[in-house]
């Protein structure tokens, strides 16, 4: 099997950075995935939930999201749905679809 290597940038176009360019780059966030702090908190909550419930954690989070929606607590439902999404995106889509069909 051959191994192929592709350089990150062409060697014919060297990159030169000025002090102003470095200052501008250093002010921009390295993570471009949106609000990293909020996503980190969801991941932390999901991992804690997984530590408590094991392989059934996504299923439990989905059930809690549905129960919260049935009780009329949209905030709690969204919280549990995000935890479910972090653990199992397919299950979360299914739970969200059922909640939409029920009008919650």
Secondary structure, DSSP 8 states (H G I E B T S, - for coil): -------SS-TTS-----HHHHHHHHHS-S--SS-HHHHHHHHHHHHHHHHHHGGGHHHHHHHHHHHHHHTT-HHHHHHHHHHHHHH-HHHHHHHHHHHHHHT-
